[in-house]
């Protein structure tokens, strides 16, 4: 890496830290920039919302995270004993978990996080292909999502 690229990367870190009030300190690593890099376009969104049903910190568990390259890393995962609030859509090859946030000042505006979970460990690219080729698929126009009651969510997500 050239001295100019390394300096540029450090400048980017400082900009990101300042723009996010130190909530995000890096966007890319120095190894991502080399002599062939012409432009770095980065975006970050910070959403300060409270979960409708919060995760208890004492339930955080260390487990394996599986990377695309086949490797893995030990990391902390939020877990919950309260699965009554979970909505899961089971689609062909993947599941979508909906986690809701508390309403804000406008009670009619609702926000949720959707977590896409491929069934196969190496199924991320196929899942992305399916969703991007036909976004209406998620709305049920091209496939029926079957929503499961909370009692079945634990089995679907293999939470035990």
Buried (B, 14 or more C-beta within 10 A) or exposed (E): BEEEBEEBBEEBBEEBBEEBEEEBEEBBEBEEBEEEBEEEEEEEEEEEEEBBBEBEEEEEEEEEEEEEEEEEEEEEEEEBEEBEBBBBBBBEEBBBBBBBBEBEEEEEEEEEEEEBBBBEEEBBEBBEEBBEEEEEBBEEEEBEBEEBEEEBBEEBBEEE
